[in-house]
């Protein structure tokens, strides 16, 4: 799963990210609550389920791989 805290920290540090978020929020504010929810669900489906790296399993950790 994405580390949302890291993304929020990046948003706070990055002026381009802040500008993009302002544009996004402005666009979404003109939409209904249902449309806003659908947008964020689509973002979640795309970025979390399709782009996120898999969760680490014991076989994937470098320490255990080196010990084998």
ZAPAKE-521732 format. One record per residue (C-alpha): residue in three letters; z negated, y, x. Coordinates in steps of 0.02 Angstrom, whole numbers, padded with zeros to 5 digits, always signed. Example, Ala and Ser with C-alpha at 12.3 -4.5 7.8 and 13.67 -1.06 7.14 Angstrom:
BEGIN
ala-00390-00225+00615 ser-00357-00053+00684 
***
This chain:
BEGIN
unk+00000+00000+00000 unk+00034+00176+00057 unk-00111+00271+00127 unk-00118+00416+00005 unk-00254+00506+00102 unk-00135+00518+00251 unk+00004+00583+00139 unk-00111+00714+00065 unk-00165+00769+00239 unk+00019+00784+00289 unk+00052+00890+00134 unk-00091+01006+00181 unk-00026+01027+00360 unk+00160+01042+00325 unk+00234+01202+00256 unk+00400+01117+00209 unk+00302+00982+00116 unk+00203+01116+00024 unk+00363+01207-00024 unk+00442+01045-00085 unk+00288+01001-00186 unk+00288+01174-00266 unk+00469+01150-00319 unk+00429+00976-00386 unk+00277+01036-00481 unk+00378+01180-00554 unk+00512+01061-00614 unk+00387+00939-00686 unk+00292+01076-00776 unk+00444+01101-00888 unk+00439+00918-00940 unk+00333+00829-01068 unk+00180+00730-01018 unk+00277+00570-01055 unk+00421+00624-00942 unk+00301+00672-00804 unk+00216+00503-00816 unk+00384+00414-00813 unk+00434+00511-00657 unk+00276+00464-00563 unk+00290+00282-00618 unk+00468+00279-00550 unk+00408+00354-00385 unk+00270+00224-00377 unk+00389+00080-00413 unk+00515+00138-00284 unk+00403+00187-00140 unk+00257+00069-00161 unk+00337-00092-00217 unk+00502-00080-00123 unk+00469+00022+00034 unk+00291-00012+00084 unk+00266-00137+00224 unk+00179-00297+00172 unk-00009-00307+00185 unk-00066-00382+00349 unk-00112-00564+00341 unk-00212-00657+00473 unk-00049-00732+00542 unk+00024-00557+00562 unk-00118-00477+00659 unk-00080-00457+00846 unk-00249-00527+00898 unk-00225-00690+00805 unk-00041-00705+00854 unk-00090-00689+01039 unk-00227-00819+01020 unk-00105-00949+00952 
***
